[in-house]
Amino acid sequence: MGPQGKVTSRFSMIPDLDHLAAAKERMISGSGSVSGSPGRIHDNISRDSGIGCLKDGGLNTSGETENDIPKFISDSNDKTNYVRGKFLGKGGFARVHELIDLKSNAVFAGKIIHKSRISKPHHKEKISREIELHRSLRHKNVVQFFKHFEDGDNIYIILENCARKSLVHVLKCRHMVTEPETRFYMSQLVNGVEYIHSQNIIHRDLKLGNLFLTNSMSVKIGDFGLATRLGQEKKGTICGTPNYISPEVLNKEGHGFPADVWALGCVMYALLVGQPPFETSTLKETYSRIADNHYSVPDNVSTSASSLIRKLLHPNPKSRPTVPSITQDSFFLTGFHPVSLPTSCCTQAPVFPAQPNVFPNSEISSLTSSVLSLSLPDQQQQYRSNNNLDNCHLQAVKKPKLKTRTAVLYEAICTALNSMPPRQENGLTPTKDCPVFITKWIDYSNKYGFGFQLSDKSVGVLFNDHTRISYSADRGYIQFGEGNNVTSMASHQVPPSLHEKFTLLRYFAQYMDENLTEGGEGGRGKGGPRQAASSSIPQIKRWIRAPKAIIMHLTNGTIQVNYFKDHTKLIVGGERQFVVTYINSERQSRSWSLADLARKGASAQVKERMTYVASVLEEFAELDEQGS
């Protein structure tokens, strides 16, 4: 058993590496969180398990028994009365119990600190700092701090109760989790850390035991006992949990945001492998491995996951990714990313549904790898002459044999790109025409499918079984598609065989109405006149997540690319003429006919996105040809 995992001690102060051998005799085997400077090892051994100041059973490290804590607790400030519920855990200074509000029956986690345990000034300072920092935070991925109060014997901190314990409990049962689960947990953790950093707070003790789970399996960051504001940390302080301490902290170079990024890498590794990357049987060896960046990633971990771990665990803190950029890594964008997990995941591996094959033939693997390899040119790059647009591949041998809508649009874009002047000329006039595009979307393919709303207010779902259903803008009729067959029917005449899918369609529509914002100004207030039941509602033909964008292809031939980084969008389509619509990061849209762009040129932003779309359309055109 190494310094983290099944651990029984928390050291408020530890010596530096030169003193580890001498201090080893004074240390209790195990690990936990450590904080302080050399020479203060005797000052405050508070022995936390490393599970977020919580520990199930075992040695009583807080110094009190359950009988020392009153059964009924009253807050004299607001006259709230609580009854002490079941014991949740204990740590360096505190015992944690459920506290039940006698009036509302609401259940909280009560962190109870006996005043005799914080008699020394720096102990009191630590508790005050924890309260001051935690109470200032409000985020869906941070354990909510409600209030604190005290009586003659104890200090009480009232926190959100996370009924599913922590990720360390998950690993105790599961040993390791799957990559889809890791995406689910890590994306929430990254969101929480990004928020904490935006408040100029460094957590300094991110680890599995401080990542709590609610009944909805939401990840909540807790235990701010070692947190500090950026710029207020003491140089030379070694602070954190041994297996998660970054090399710059060991070298006494101080804490910064990159130290939390390093801890994220340790958490991700532990989730996928079952133990932290630098874990050994002794602290000295663990610290030596951290200093040497000595660890290995097992072969069963995917290339994208291994790559991200190595980025997060870069020995140079300046070379680690920024927190906002982490979820843009290919690990998150190219693999299955569940939007929810059942609580059974705490004890057993989930059985995920078969991944929806959104492309209707066996060439999905080659298409995916090809599309995912596409990249945008540097926005600062000057475009070369027209003859250098080789990626349009207009050679006759490359043209699809059948002139599908996709092939026609592909060739039209390539022709326009090859005809454009090097720079945009004066006189380019926007058009009022704009193809119908997707203003809202939700990927729920782990259970049902891909839902979307169009700019004309119609909505649709591409189900995992490849069937499609759409709801007209006026909600008067629906259209159901299976293969090339599309059937229209009044919304009050849906046959029993489609009731379930119709119900899901309405749920998707309601969720998008209530929770998602419009993806561009062209999507606002354009419901238009009542549609005839014979009018064809565009449906999703295929979609794919690439590292830089999500690509959506409609059955009417329109292609839309939403870019993750700057939230811009490019839509190309149209009935009478091809129109290019560009939506900037402020969601302002402009449209031009493709013919005008060919004559007058386009801005660098529009041109580079058109080039990317042409590359994608070439893949789609070949796919359509193979399926014809």
N, C-alpha and C positions, 0 to 999 in steps of 0.2 A: 504494500500500500504506500503510495507516494504522498507528496506534499498536498495534493488536492484530491478530492473524491470523498472517501469515507474518513473524514477528518474530525479532530476533536479539540483543536486549540486555536486561539486567536491572539496574536502578539501585537500589543499596541506599539511596541518599539522593537526593532531588530538591529543587530550590528551589521556592519558592511561585510563584504566578502572576506576581507583579511581577518576578521574576527569570528568567522562562522565556526571554525573548528573549536575555539574556546567556548563559544556560546552554545554549541550543540549539546553539551552536557546539561545545560540549564533549560533546554527546550523540551517540551512534551512532544512525543512523536506525533506527526501529522502535519497539519497546516492550518490555513485559515487566512484571515486578513491581518496585515501587519502595517504598522504606521509609526514613524518616528525617526529618531536619529541614533547613531551609535552611542553606547554607554548608558542607555536607558532601558535595557532589557528587563531589569527587575522592577521597573516602575509601574508597569500596568499589564500584567498577563491576564487577559480577559477571556481567552479560550473560546472563540466562536467556531462553529463548525464550518464556516464559509458558506452557509446556506442562508444568506441574507439576514444575519443576526438571528437565525432560527435554527433549532436543532431538535430532531425527534429523539426523545429519551436520552439515555446515556448519562454522562457526568453532568451534574448540576453546576454550571459555570457562572450563574448569576448570583449565587449565594443565598437565594431565598427558596422556600418551598411554597407549594400552593396554599398552605395554611397561613403563610405570611401575607397573602394578598386578600383583601376583604372580598366577601361574596357579593356585596352590594357596593357600588361606587357612585358617587354623586359629584357632578360638576356644579360648584356653587355659583359659577358665573352665569350660566343659563338655566340652572335648575334641572338639568337633564339627569335622569337616574338610569344606571346600567346594572345589569346582573352579569357577573362573570360566567362565561361559558367555557367550552372545552379548551384545554391547553393546546396551543399551536406550536410552541417552540421556545427556545431560550438561547441567549447569546452572551456577549461580553458583559453588558450592563443590565440587560433586560430579560424579562419573561414576557411572552406574548400569548394572550388569550383572546378568544372571541368575547366581545362585549356586546350585549344585546340591549338596545334601547327599550326600556320598559313601556314607553308610550307608543312608539311606532313599530316595535318588533324588528327594526332594522339591525342587521348584524355587521359589526365592525371588527377590525383587528386592533386590539389595544396593546400597545407597546408600553410596558409598565416597568419603570426604573426606580428601584428603591434608593432613597437619597443617601443612604449609608454607602452605596457603591460609587458615588461620585463626590467624595469628600475633597478630593484634590482639585486645585484650581483648573488645571488643564483638562480634567475630566468634565467639569462643568462647562468649560469653554467648548469642548467637543460636542456636548449635547446641545448647547445653545446654537452652535453653527449648523448642526444637522437640522434643527427645527427651523432656523431662519432661511436656509436654502430650500428645504423641501416644501415649506408652506408657500413659497413664491411660485411653485410650478403647477401648471394645469395643462395636462396633455393626455390623450387617450392611451398612450403607451408608458405612462408614469403612474405608479401607485398614488392614488389621491390622498393628500393630506387634508384632513378635515379640521382638526383643532388640537390644542394641547391644554392641559390644566394640571394642577397639583393639589395635594392635600398635605397633611403634616408628615406623612411617611413616603409618599410616592409621587413621581411625575408620570402623567399619562399622555401618550400620544395616540390620537384616534386616527386610524388609517383605513383605507379601503380594504375590505376582506377579499383576498384572492383564494377562492375555495379550492382550486386545483393545485395548490402548493406552488412548487417552482420547477424549473427545467432540470435541476439536479435530481429531483424526485423522479422525473420522467426517465432520466438516464439510469437511475438505480433499478428501475423496472425493465427498461428496454435495452440498456447497454449502449445502443446507438440508434439514430433515427434516419429516415430516408432523406434523399435530396429534396423531394418536393416539400416535406415537412420542414427541412432546414430553410428553404426559401420562405416558407410561411413565417417561421419564427424570426429569422434574421431580418426580413424586410420590416417587420414591426419594431424590432430592436433598433435598427438603423434609424427609423423614423423618430423613435424616442430619443436616441442619442443626438440626432440632429437638432431636435428641439432644446434639449438640455444645453448643448453647446451654444445655441442661439441666445441663451440667457447668460452667457459667459460663465458657465459652471462646468467644471471637469468632475466627472463622477469618481474616478480613481479606484473603483472597485467593481468594475463590470465583470461578472462571472455567472455561471449557471445558477448558483444559489441565490443570486440577487435578481433573477428574472422570474417573475411570478406569473401565474396563469389564472385567469378567471374561468367561470363556467362556460363562457363562450370561446375559450381558448385564446383570448387576447393576451398578448405579452405585456407585462407591466414592469418597468424598471423600479426597483426599490432600494432601500438601505443607503441613505445619503450620509452615513456616519463618517466617511472618509472624504466626502466631496469638498470642494473648495472653489472659490471664484478665481477665474483666470487672473494671474498677476498677484494673487495673495498667497500662493503656495510658497512654502519655505524651501529655498535651495538646499540641496543635500539631504532632503527627507526621502527616505525609502518607504513608500506607502503603497499598499495594495495587497493582493493575495499572491503568494510565491509563484504559483504556476502561471499567473497572468501578468506579472510585472514585466514591463518593457526594458530593453537594454539601456536606454538612456536614463531611466529611473535608477537602475542598478549602478550606473556610472555617476549617479548624483548630479546629473545635468538638469534636473527639475522635471516637473510634470507639465505637459501641454496637451492639447486636443489629440495629437498623434498617439499618446499613450493609451487613450481610450480606443483608438482605432486598432492598435496592437491587440488590446483585450478582445475586440470583436473577432479578430482572426483566431485567437485562442478559443473563443466560444464556438465559432463555426467548426473548427477542427474537432473540438470535443464532441459536438453533436454528431458529426459524421463518423468519427473514429471510436468514440467511447471514452476517451481520456484526453486531457490537455496535451499539446504537442511536446512540451519539454518535461513532462512528468518523469521523475526517477524516484529511487528509494530514499534519497537524501536531499536536503535543501542545497547543500554545497554543490552537488552534481547538477541539480536543476538549474541553479544560477549560472553554473559554468556553461551549460548547454544554451541557456538564453543568451549569454554573452557571445558565444560562438555561432549563434543562429543555427544550432545543430538539431535538426528534427527531420523526419521523413514522412511522406504522405503515402498511405497504402495504395496499392494498385486498383483496389475496388472503388476508389474515389474518382469521380469523372475528371476529365481534363479541365473543364471550365471551373469546377469547384476547386481543384488543386491550384489552378492559376490564381484565383481570387485569394485563396489562403496565403499564397506566397506574396501577393501584393500587400495584404494586410500585415503580414509578419516581416516586412522589409526591415532590415536592421537600421537603416537610416530613416529617422522619423520624417524627414522632409520628402522622402520618396514614397511614403504610403499614400494611398488615395484619400481625398477629402471625404468626409462623411456623406455629403449629398451625392457624390459620384458613385458610391458603392452599389446602389440599386440599379445603376445603369450598366453595370458589368454584364457580360454575356451570360454569366451563371444565372442571373435573374431573368434575362430577356429571352433566352432560348429554350429553357426547360419548362416542364410542367409546374405551374405555380398555383396551388389550391387557394381559393378565396376563403375557405373555412376548413376546420378540422373537427371531427367528433371528439368528445371527451374520452372515448375509449383509447385514443392515441396515447394517453398517459400511461397505459399499461400494456398495450399491444399494438403491433404495426397495423396501419390502416390498409384497407384494400381499395386502391383507387380504381375508378372505372377506366375502361379502355380509353386511351387518348383519342379524341375525335379526329378522324382523318378528313380534314377539311378539303382535301383535294381528292377527286373521285377516281384515282387510278394508282397503280403501283409505283409510279415514278416519284412519289412524295420525297423519298430520301435524297435523290439526286437534286430535285428541285430545291428542297430546303437548304441543303449545303451550298448550292449555287447562289440562291438569293441571299443567304446570310453572309456570304462572302462579299457582297456588294458594299461599297463604301462611298460616302459623299466626298467630293473634292474639298480641299481646304477652302473656307469661305474667302480667305485673303488671296487665294491663287488667281492669277490673271489667266483668262482663258486664251488658249492658243487659237490658231487659225481654224477655219471651218474644216479643213482637210484632216485635222487631227481628232475629230470626233469618231474615233475608230470603234468605240464601244457601242455604237448604234448598229453595227453589223448589217449593213444594207446589201451585202453581197447576195446575188441571186440564190446561191446554194443555201443561204440561211433563211430565206423566206418560207413561211409555212405554205404548204401546198394549197390548203383551203383558206379562203379569205374570210375567216371568222371576224367578228367584231374586234376581238383582241388584236388580231393580226393587222387589221386596217388601221386601228388606232396607233399601234406600234409603228407602223410605217409612216403614218402621218406625223408623229412626233419626231421621228428621225429625220424626215425630209425637212421639217421646220428647223430643227437644230442645225442641219447642214446648210440651210439657206440664210440663216440669221447673219446680220452684220456683226462685226466683233463687239460693238458696243450699242447700247440702246439709243435709237435716234429720237429726235423730237417728233411729236405728232402722234404718238401711240395713244389711242383713245380707248378707254375701258368700254366694255359692252355691258348692257343691262341683263343680258342672258347669263344664266348661271346654272350649271347642271345640278340636279338634286344630289345632295351629298349627306354624309353621316355627321350629325351634330352631337350625338351621344352614343356611347357604346359601353357594354359591360361584358367581360369575359367570365362566364360562369360554366365553362366547359368541363370543369371537374365534376359537375352534376348534370347539367342540362344542355347548355350550348352557348352560343354567342348572340347577345341581344343588341339591338341598335335602334336609334331613332333618326329619321331622315329630316332634311330641312323643310319638307312639306308637312311635317308632323305625323306622317305615317310611321309605324314601328314594325319591327320584324325580329324573328329569331331563326338562326340556323342551328338546328338541333344536332346532337351528337350522332344521330342515325342518318344524317345528311338530308333529312326532310326540312322544309322551310315553311314558315307561316308568317303572314303579314296582316296588319290591321290598317285599314284606310285612315286617312287623316281625320275624317269626320266620324270614324268608328262605326260606320254604317255597314261595312262588309269586310270579310277577310278573304285572303287568297292562300291556298295551300299548295305547295310545290313538292313534287317527288320526282327526281330525275328531270326530264324535259317537260313533264306534264304539270300544268298549273290549273287548279280549280278555284272558281270564285263562288262565294255564297254569302247571303246576308248574315250579319252577326247574330241575329236571333234564330237562324236556321242551321246552326252548326250541328252536324251529326254526332251521335254519341261517341263514335270512334275518335273524334277530334276534341272531345271535351277537355281531356287532360292537357293537351298541348295548347288549346285556346286559353285555358286557365293560366298556364305558365306564361303565355304571351301577355296576358293582362297584368300579371305580377311584374314581369319585366318592365312593361310600360309604366306602371305605377311607381316602381322603384326609380326609374330614370327621371320621371317627372318630379319626384320629391327630393332626389339626392344629387342629381348631376346637373352641371351647368352646360349651357349651349357651347358648342365648339366653334362658333363663328357667328358674326352678325347676320350672315345670310340665312341663318336658321331661325331667326326670331320673327314671330308673327307672320309666318308665311303659310298658313294653313290652306289658303286658296279656296276656290269654289268647291262645292260638293262634287266628289268624283263619281263617275259612273262605275257600276260594278264590273264593267268590261275593261276598265282602265287597268293596265298592268302596273302593279306596285313593284318597284325595284327591290330585289332581295339580294342577300349576300351569296355570292357564288363561291368565294374562297377568301380566306384571310390568313395572315401569317405574321408572327412577331419576328422582326429582324433586330439586330443589336441596336440600330439607331432609330427604328421606327416601327409602327404597326401598319401593315399594308392591307387594304380592304378592296376587294374587287366585286362590283355589283353585276347582277344579271343583265343589266342594260348596257354593259360595257364600260361604265364609268370606273375609273381607278382612283383611289384616294390614299395618300400617304400622310400619316400624322407623325411628326418627328418628336421624339421624347425630350431632347435636350432643350430646345428653344420653343417648343409647343407651336411651331408653325405647321401649316398643312398645305398640300398641293392636291388639287382635284382636276382631273382631265376627263372630259366626256362631252355629251351633247347629242341631240337628235338631228336638228337641221344642219348644224355646223359644230365642229369641235371647239370647245371653249376651255381655257385654262383659268382656274381660280386659285389665287394665292391668299392664304389667311395668315397674317403675321402674328407675332407673339401677344399682341394686344387684342387679338380676335377681330381685327378689322380686315375685311375682304375686298379684293379687286379682281375683276374678271376681264379677260381679253380673248378675242377669237384667236385660234391657233394660226390662222392665215395672217392676221395682223402682226403677230409676234414673229412670224417667219420673215415678214417684210421690214419691220421696224426694229426688231431685236428685243431682248428682254434684259431685266436687271440680272446681276450676278446671282442673287439669291434664287430667282425664279429659274434661271438657266441651269444652275447646278442641280436643282430639284427635278427639272424636266429630264435631265440626263440620267438621273437615278431612276426615274419612272420608266424611261425607255428601256433601261437594262432589265427592270422587273418585268415589263410587258413582253420582252423577248422570251423570257422563261415561260410566262403564262401562255403566250401564243404557241410555243412548242408543245406545251402541255395540252392545250386545246386540240392541237393537230393529232396528238397521240390518242386522244380520247374520242376522236371523231370516227 
